[in-house]
Amino acid sequence: MDTQNEEAVNLNRGEEKEEMNGRKEKSLEKKGSSFKKNSLFELALPSFKEDSYYLSDLKESEKKALQEFKEKIETSIKVNQFLLGASEQGVAKDGKEVQGEKPTSQNTNNSDNNGVRTEKNSENGKSVAEVVQSHDDISIWGVPLLHSKNDQRTDVILLKFLRARDFRINDAFVMLQNCVAWRKKFGADNLLEEDLAFDEHLDSVAFMHCYDKDGHPVCYNAYGIFCNKDLYQKIFGDDEKLKKFLRWRVQILEKGIKLLNFKPGGVNAMIQITDLKNMPKRELRTASNQILALFQDNYPEMVAKKVFINVPWYFSALYSMFSPFLTQRTKSKFVIAREGKVTETLYKFISPENVPIQYGGLSRPKDGELGPNKPAAEFTIKGGEKINLEIEGVESGATILWDLVVGGWEVTYWAEFVPSAGGSYTTVIDKSRKLCSSDEPVCNSFKASEAGKVVLIIDNTLSRKKKVAAYRYMVKKNLV
């Protein structure tokens, strides 16, 4: 029967204890210990607490707004006017931002008493109602908008639109109108059926990968490869290419939303991780603004947290560029981690076994597709410290498999097998080597010819930096 390291493992230091700055190191920090805050904008950006979707948790004013919102939608749909003349002004249209208007400033100046828009689409002279036929089974993300359908998911969806507009009913109604119309015109409901991966490099640009500690699906974004001018021209060289890219990027988001259940107490939002390393800020300004416009106006409250990693020195300028497109509520969801703090920051929200290997975790591209990854133990290595991780109770004939990673590496690692029998010799089973930041996790195995223990040694004595690390192991016993 297999034995896994689901319980804490014995972590032993070597006999010699290093001293740093004239004092002995304190005991090794255990899993779950607090981390120092390293965010560059920590004082400027308030933390965000995810809202509840239980009706009992709403304020009385919010309950009233939700009820009025539902009645407004019900009335407009029943009389076939929900999408009558829905405006596309103030939202990103077909991947293009409307010039002169911010994507979040949807207004209701041309609404009738029921808040129903009546202007025409100036581009083709047709109202959006002529593009989208209104009927009583109208839905969004597979959730009916009519509360009379008695679907508990309806309240969750409607609350997202209300919260995105600070419970201003008319504004939320217009946002919902425009979103439904945009989805029909953009073909968002059928995106998952399309093959839009038009370049192999896109696999590393944006992708869904595993879940955070609270069960939110995680989406990673890394645009650093576009510092290559030839690749940039290949993807963003003209308007048609940009439209194609935006359509592909929306498809990635739709894949993430497919993982949400839209139920009170359920998983109703995702985590976005954006890697700013080598990102060409000037060249991607147009694409970035259009992505922000599309997402903020058509995917309200779909992100529980937005984590920026590998934040360079110029991030303050970059932030000021896209800040006007974001609501204060959106900004409060931001977490900022400078270079060198990536793994430490991600471990706060995502278990090591679910963090991609390129960010200091143990998860490889296809992990998690066939079920949860095997759990890993998380620990901290102080600057100037060497630690031993002991896997004890290994029987003769058993095979030991282990994975190990240290965020940022720059440590020396090796592994030994120590027999239980007196007079036997310790054997090096994984030779000593210096591991750097570009190295992938150690993944190794050893078959014991006698009883004993495996010891994994991590030497950080040449560094003053604290590092977060994780490992897991499995012992396969000899059943013969």
VOGU-3710 file (C-alpha; in Angstrom, 3 decimals, decimal comma):
1> mdtqneeavn> 0,000/0,000/0,000  1,369/3,454/-0,936  2,348/5,905/1,754  2,136/9,632/0,938  3,402/12,660/2,833  0,009/14,037/3,797  1,271/14,574/7,347  4,159/16,825/8,285  7,548/15,357/7,614  10,468/15,480/10,002
11> lnrgeekeem> 12,680/18,411/9,002  16,120/18,236/10,564  18,906/20,740/10,396  22,496/19,624/10,222  24,607/19,440/13,363  26,200/22,733/12,543  23,940/25,789/12,960  24,910/28,844/11,020  24,849/32,301/12,577  23,764/35,362/10,662
21> ngrkekslek> 24,432/38,902/11,909  25,672/37,566/15,233  22,606/35,545/16,174  21,434/31,973/15,729  18,707/31,245/13,277  15,269/30,600/14,717  13,497/27,277/14,192  12,273/26,435/10,720  8,977/28,093/9,844  6,130/25,609/9,429
31> kgssfkknsl> 3,571/25,415/6,678  0,974/28,150/6,977  3,274/30,638/8,708  2,716/34,267/7,866  4,692/36,055/5,198  5,918/39,607/5,130  4,028/41,853/2,782  5,972/42,783/-0,313  3,455/44,555/-2,487  4,699/47,764/-4,077
41> felalpsfke> 1,217/49,293/-3,942  0,094/47,678/-0,714  -0,685/50,901/1,096  -2,465/52,421/-1,906  -4,654/49,442/-2,790  -7,133/48,202/-0,171  -7,610/44,446/0,043  -10,740/42,907/-1,427  -13,056/40,520/0,380  -15,138/38,383/-1,927
51> dsyylsdlke> -18,833/39,132/-1,623  -21,462/36,673/-0,487  -24,261/35,636/-2,825  -26,565/34,424/-0,072  -29,653/36,623/0,030  -29,579/36,526/3,833  -26,182/38,280/3,770  -27,355/41,216/1,672  -28,188/44,599/3,141  -31,849/45,569/3,006
61> sekkalqefk> -31,096/48,199/0,356  -29,299/45,553/-1,736  -32,194/43,117/-1,435  -34,559/45,836/-2,568  -32,332/46,734/-5,521  -32,077/43,085/-6,563  -35,853/42,650/-6,446  -36,454/45,800/-8,494  -33,759/44,714/-10,948  -35,424/41,331/-11,434
71> ekietsikvn> -38,824/42,934/-11,965  -37,368/45,400/-14,470  -35,773/42,575/-16,469  -38,903/40,435/-16,279  -41,120/43,243/-17,518  -38,871/44,187/-20,428  -38,452/40,569/-21,558  -42,170/39,778/-21,295  -43,034/42,709/-23,568  -40,167/41,778/-25,907
81> qfllgaseqg> -38,280/45,015/-25,254  -35,251/43,864/-23,258  -32,858/44,262/-26,180  -34,811/46,918/-28,039  -32,181/49,376/-29,209  -29,566/48,249/-26,675  -26,643/50,608/-27,076  -23,107/49,472/-27,806  -21,669/52,848/-26,904  -19,405/52,730/-23,896
91> vakdgkevqg> -18,442/49,092/-24,439  -15,795/47,417/-26,564  -17,490/46,583/-29,863  -16,244/43,646/-31,867  -12,855/44,029/-30,219  -12,626/47,774/-30,977  -12,858/50,454/-28,345  -15,281/53,264/-29,130  -13,179/56,387/-29,445  -13,794/59,186/-26,987
101> ekptsqntnn> -15,662/57,094/-24,451  -14,492/55,068/-21,498  -15,699/51,474/-21,448  -17,080/51,779/-17,935  -19,137/54,914/-18,452  -22,283/53,344/-19,832  -25,088/55,838/-19,315  -28,845/55,819/-19,363  -29,582/59,222/-20,883  -31,639/57,770/-23,731
111> sdnngvrtek> -33,740/55,388/-21,654  -37,474/55,432/-21,317  -39,193/55,066/-17,946  -38,315/51,384/-17,884  -34,661/52,039/-18,642  -34,958/50,456/-22,112  -32,539/51,950/-24,678  -33,903/53,071/-28,040  -30,951/54,453/-30,032  -29,712/52,821/-33,211
121> nsengksvae> -26,363/51,300/-34,013  -24,882/54,114/-36,116  -22,568/51,710/-37,944  -25,290/49,918/-39,872  -28,467/51,770/-39,028  -29,985/48,787/-37,236  -30,956/48,501/-33,614  -29,330/45,762/-31,589  -32,811/44,273/-31,204  -32,649/43,474/-34,922
131> vvqshddisi> -29,421/41,569/-34,309  -30,606/39,818/-31,155  -34,133/38,475/-30,946  -35,623/38,893/-27,494  -37,620/36,018/-26,015  -38,634/34,703/-22,614  -35,857/32,120/-22,396  -33,053/34,645/-22,834  -29,986/33,625/-20,836  -26,343/34,434/-20,230
141> wgvpllhskn> -23,636/31,802/-19,557  -26,457/29,265/-19,615  -28,308/31,030/-16,781  -31,862/32,314/-17,449  -32,429/36,006/-16,724  -36,076/35,542/-15,791  -36,343/35,026/-12,047  -39,674/33,295/-12,633  -37,649/30,346/-13,944  -36,729/29,686/-10,284
151> dqrtdvillk> -33,046/29,116/-11,005  -30,893/30,079/-8,008  -28,057/30,985/-10,382  -30,105/33,914/-11,714  -29,648/35,915/-8,495  -25,881/35,326/-8,609  -25,598/36,636/-12,169  -27,791/39,651/-11,515  -25,884/40,522/-8,347  -22,672/40,598/-10,366
161> flrardfrin> -24,109/43,271/-12,664  -25,543/45,236/-9,740  -22,244/45,191/-7,840  -20,344/46,255/-10,936  -22,536/49,358/-11,005  -22,723/49,941/-7,240  -26,357/48,781/-7,154  -27,530/51,539/-9,492  -30,407/49,657/-11,097  -30,671/51,572/-14,379
171> dafvmlqncv> -26,918/51,439/-14,967  -26,829/47,714/-14,210  -29,775/47,169/-16,548  -28,036/48,963/-19,418  -24,833/47,026/-18,738  -26,751/43,748/-18,856  -28,527/44,772/-22,076  -25,258/45,667/-23,750  -23,532/42,536/-22,520  -26,221/40,205/-23,894
181> awrkkfgadn> -26,221/42,089/-27,198  -22,429/42,023/-27,414  -22,309/38,283/-26,698  -24,724/37,613/-29,550  -22,905/39,828/-32,017  -19,458/38,566/-30,968  -20,637/34,949/-30,974  -19,378/34,422/-27,423  -21,734/31,511/-26,701  -20,142/29,438/-29,463
191> lleedlafde> -16,493/30,330/-28,836  -15,658/27,096/-27,034  -16,517/25,146/-30,178  -14,070/27,123/-32,339  -10,424/26,312/-33,019  -8,819/29,704/-32,416  -5,271/28,741/-31,389  -3,696/30,197/-34,534  -0,105/30,175/-33,234  1,772/27,665/-31,063
201> hldsvafmhc> 3,291/30,466/-28,966  -0,147/31,370/-27,607  -0,141/28,313/-25,346  2,158/30,190/-22,961  0,494/33,609/-23,340  -2,800/32,809/-21,592  -3,975/29,535/-20,132  -6,160/28,054/-17,406  -4,267/25,930/-14,913  -5,575/24,240/-11,739
211> ydkdghpvcy> -7,260/26,012/-8,803  -6,364/28,206/-5,844  -6,757/27,166/-2,186  -10,409/28,272/-2,205  -11,303/26,388/-5,369  -11,198/29,310/-7,821  -9,931/28,351/-11,296  -6,692/30,177/-12,112  -5,878/31,917/-15,377  -2,264/32,837/-16,175
221> naygifcnkd> -1,272/35,638/-18,553  2,294/36,245/-19,755  2,948/38,642/-22,623  6,733/38,755/-22,335  7,231/36,736/-25,512  5,952/39,714/-27,515  9,189/41,583/-26,881  10,220/39,584/-29,947  9,357/42,043/-32,719  8,795/39,403/-35,378
231> lyqkifgdde> 6,341/37,516/-33,159  4,640/40,773/-32,194  4,060/41,621/-35,847  2,807/38,105/-36,508  0,129/38,390/-33,809  -0,680/42,134/-33,725  0,546/43,357/-37,123  -2,824/44,733/-38,297  -6,425/45,182/-37,162  -7,532/41,794/-38,434
241> klkkflrwrv> -4,762/40,030/-36,516  -5,629/41,988/-33,378  -9,305/40,993/-33,712  -8,259/37,372/-34,059  -6,114/37,602/-30,941  -8,889/39,240/-28,918  -11,314/36,539/-29,987  -8,833/33,862/-28,874  -8,283/35,664/-25,545  -12,033/35,865/-24,873
251> qilekgikll> -12,222/32,130/-25,572  -9,691/31,488/-22,773  -11,859/33,533/-20,404  -14,973/31,617/-21,442  -13,154/28,354/-20,632  -12,559/29,657/-17,123  -16,170/30,764/-16,674  -17,262/27,268/-17,701  -15,636/26,091/-14,444  -17,820/28,377/-12,285
261> nfkpggvnam> -21,129/27,162/-10,874  -22,870/30,497/-10,121  -24,435/29,274/-6,895  -24,600/30,925/-3,464  -21,662/29,599/-1,475  -20,114/28,151/-4,627  -17,172/29,153/-6,801  -18,353/32,234/-8,668  -15,134/33,906/-9,801  -11,612/33,075/-10,923
271> iqitdlknmp> -8,075/34,192/-10,123  -6,053/36,070/-12,741  -2,237/35,897/-12,615  -0,460/38,379/-14,901  3,282/37,997/-15,452  4,829/41,349/-16,399  8,329/40,035/-17,045  9,674/41,444/-20,331  6,223/42,707/-21,255  6,519/45,388/-24,011
281> krelrtasnq> 4,324/48,014/-22,398  4,220/50,520/-25,258  3,546/48,040/-28,038  0,756/46,266/-26,170  -1,074/49,405/-25,099  -3,833/49,065/-27,713  -4,376/45,362/-27,095  -4,272/45,825/-23,306  -6,857/48,604/-23,357  -9,210/46,624/-25,569
291> ilalfqdnyp> -8,904/43,506/-23,429  -9,643/45,570/-20,323  -12,646/47,157/-22,017  -14,042/43,814/-23,144  -13,575/42,121/-19,813  -14,744/44,882/-17,515  -17,910/45,685/-19,449  -18,964/42,144/-20,315  -17,626/39,976/-17,479  -18,590/41,768/-14,244
301> emvakkvfin> -17,256/40,414/-10,945  -15,722/37,347/-12,613  -12,302/37,900/-11,016  -11,895/37,333/-7,281  -8,282/38,452/-7,271  -5,807/39,862/-9,802  -2,174/39,039/-9,020  0,619/40,849/-10,854  3,984/39,071/-10,662  7,526/39,898/-11,805
311> vpwyfsalys> 6,564/43,542/-11,481  9,363/45,698/-12,978  10,473/49,132/-11,863  8,364/50,892/-14,499  5,104/49,306/-13,308  3,899/52,572/-11,778  3,859/54,133/-15,263  2,137/51,073/-16,721  -0,412/51,102/-13,919  -1,231/54,758/-14,505
321> mfspfltqrt> -1,852/53,920/-18,176  -4,643/51,399/-17,618  -5,865/52,663/-14,231  -8,487/55,028/-15,777  -10,190/51,991/-17,329  -10,674/50,290/-13,956  -13,209/50,826/-11,211  -12,077/51,298/-7,614  -13,663/47,969/-6,804  -11,506/46,278/-9,442
331> kskfviareg> -8,349/47,970/-8,163  -9,046/46,663/-4,656  -8,634/43,107/-5,960  -5,016/43,696/-6,998  -2,001/41,982/-5,451  1,404/43,227/-6,601  4,581/41,131/-6,312  7,962/42,401/-7,418  10,586/40,243/-9,101  12,093/37,724/-6,695
341> kvtetlykfi> 8,850/37,339/-4,729  6,817/35,396/-7,282  6,779/31,965/-5,635  6,270/33,375/-2,152  3,288/35,426/-3,348  1,642/32,618/-5,308  2,006/30,187/-2,392  -0,200/32,510/-0,344  -3,134/31,753/-2,616  -2,285/28,552/-4,487
351> spenvpiqyg> -0,956/25,269/-3,093  2,544/24,376/-4,397  1,313/21,290/-6,228  -0,981/23,536/-8,295  1,547/26,292/-9,099  3,168/25,901/-12,566  6,810/24,839/-12,531  7,924/28,078/-14,239  6,706/29,989/-11,181  8,303/27,809/-8,510
361> glsrpkdgel> 5,608/25,157/-8,166  5,369/21,437/-8,849  2,610/21,434/-11,454  3,391/20,569/-15,064  1,232/21,601/-18,075  -1,128/18,600/-18,116  -1,378/18,173/-14,333  -4,842/18,348/-12,816  -6,677/17,257/-15,959  -7,339/13,747/-14,647
371> gpnkpaaeft> -7,960/14,712/-11,022  -6,382/16,638/-8,121  -2,602/16,770/-7,935  -0,901/14,917/-5,082  -0,517/17,360/-2,157  2,874/18,839/-1,298  4,317/20,070/1,989  5,356/23,716/2,002  8,262/25,028/4,084  10,698/27,931/4,370
381> ikggekinle> 14,486/27,957/4,155  16,117/30,897/5,909  19,151/32,678/4,583  22,363/30,968/5,727  20,538/27,745/6,538  20,965/24,112/5,520  18,140/21,676/6,188  17,562/17,958/5,884  14,217/16,485/4,855  14,005/12,916/6,099
391> iegvesgati> 11,796/10,213/4,627  11,923/7,553/7,305  10,709/3,979/7,600  11,828/2,877/4,158  11,704/-0,931/3,937  13,978/-3,177/1,933  12,763/-3,422/-1,672  10,631/-0,260/-1,438  10,810/2,464/-4,087  10,810/6,110/-2,997
401> lwdlvvggwe> 9,688/8,830/-5,405  10,044/12,515/-4,586  9,503/15,964/-6,071  11,244/19,029/-4,670  11,302/22,700/-5,619  12,717/25,870/-4,050  11,437/29,242/-5,235  14,203/30,976/-7,129  16,565/28,093/-6,271  20,216/29,364/-6,038
411> vtywaefvps> 20,852/26,592/-3,514  22,891/23,400/-3,465  20,944/20,139/-3,338  21,759/16,460/-2,984  20,124/13,296/-1,590  21,423/10,400/0,502  20,223/6,999/1,660  21,075/6,165/5,267  20,716/2,427/6,134  19,203/1,429/9,466
421> aggsyttvid> 21,688/-1,368/10,082  24,794/-0,476/12,029  28,043/-0,599/10,090  26,364/0,174/6,751  27,476/3,134/4,694  25,511/6,201/3,689  25,026/6,339/-0,094  24,622/9,427/-2,260  21,556/8,718/-4,427  21,272/12,126/-6,095
431> ksrklcssde> 24,559/13,913/-6,634  25,277/17,377/-5,290  24,553/20,225/-7,682  23,843/23,934/-7,690  20,322/24,709/-8,858  19,486/28,100/-10,350  16,269/29,997/-11,034  15,788/28,428/-14,466  15,906/24,839/-13,175  12,737/22,770/-13,033
441> pvcnsfkase> 11,698/20,826/-9,909  13,733/17,806/-8,897  11,814/14,643/-9,756  13,642/11,466/-8,771  13,270/7,959/-7,377  15,343/5,340/-5,548  14,835/1,632/-4,843  16,205/0,590/-1,449  18,058/-2,701/-1,148  17,842/-2,519/2,654
451> agkvvliidn> 15,834/-0,718/5,325  16,724/2,856/6,101  15,768/6,469/5,312  16,159/8,923/2,454  17,522/12,371/3,291  17,097/15,345/0,963  19,620/18,096/1,728  19,113/21,744/0,754  22,027/24,095/1,412  21,223/27,820/1,420
461> tlsrkkkvaa> 24,241/28,877/3,507  25,691/31,081/0,761  22,595/33,243/0,540  21,033/35,741/2,912  17,621/35,398/1,267  14,743/33,445/2,718  13,189/31,063/0,203  9,885/29,232/0,104  9,978/25,601/-0,957  7,774/22,540/-1,350
471> yrymvkknlv> 8,144/18,810/-1,731  6,145/15,612/-1,778  7,038/11,960/-1,771  5,537/8,536/-2,132  6,844/5,168/-0,916  5,907/2,124/-2,974  6,429/-0,985/-0,880  7,619/-4,256/-2,282  4,548/-6,505/-2,383  6,468/-9,660/-3,302
//
